[in-house]
Amino acid sequence: MEEIKLSFSQINMYKRCPAQYKYRYIDGIKIPPKSQSILGTGVHTGLEYGFREKRINGGDDTKIKNIMKDKTVETIEIAVQTEQIDWEEGDDVNVLKDDGVKMIETYYSEVGKKIKPESVEQEFKLTLNSELVLVGKIDLITKKRFIDYKTGGQKPQDDYILFDDQTKIYSSVLNLPGHIHWIIRYKKKDPQIFIQKREVSKEEIEQTLRDVMIIARMIQQNLFYRRNDIRICGWCGYRNLCYKEGGKNG
Ligand code: SF4
């Protein structure tokens, strides 16, 4: 069979709904991102630039924080000018920029200033067999851990990290414990940071790799069923298209 390259966002989309995966990655249909997602990309890019500067040239916390804030604002502005966006209630470009700056301020003051980055946005590639390669980028690596940032609009579930395949696989490759740093934006109060950590057992890694291989095999065999589950379809951007093509969820 043909070699297939999969990222964790692709794997997660297939697990959420195989039909959604097909629309996005086989048919190439993109849906406008939600404003919350534009904010998340802005904050992520701001952290990347700031921590890279810290690693390469150093500098005081004010300088690093300002780089992060400026890059966050710039990334949001460019996205708003160049992309069609699915705006959520109460959001506009100024709200996103203000919230992005607040998220950086809170994260850097509470957590980021103590971090000593060894590597930023390191490419990840794991060849599982002649047909399957896992690819990705690791947000940040220090001497003792790797960190994956996530943004969101509500407090994460306490056990989220137990179900996160990406953390398990990166742990196995880097031989380091994984941390997820959540930067949560609330529309009516200040942002909050949540940190989740875990060590992963060999058995869990093996099981996760087996599951990933099963998903890859299903993709190679063009098995794309519809989830037809209101908890997922209710906010799926492909819902209208899916309904026209025979889904039960329009
Ligand atoms: S509407 Fe539901 S079944 Fe259809 S693609 Fe979206 S999540 Fe899948």
Boltz pocket constraint, residues with backbone or C-beta under 6 A from the ligand:
constraints:
  - pocket:
      binder: B
      contacts: [[A, 16], [A, 17], [A, 18], [A, 19], [A, 20], [A, 225], [A, 226], [A, 227], [A, 228], [A, 229], [A, 232], [A, 233], [A, 236], [A, 237], [A, 238], [A, 239], [A, 242], [A, 243], [A, 247], [A, 249]]
      max_distance: 6.0
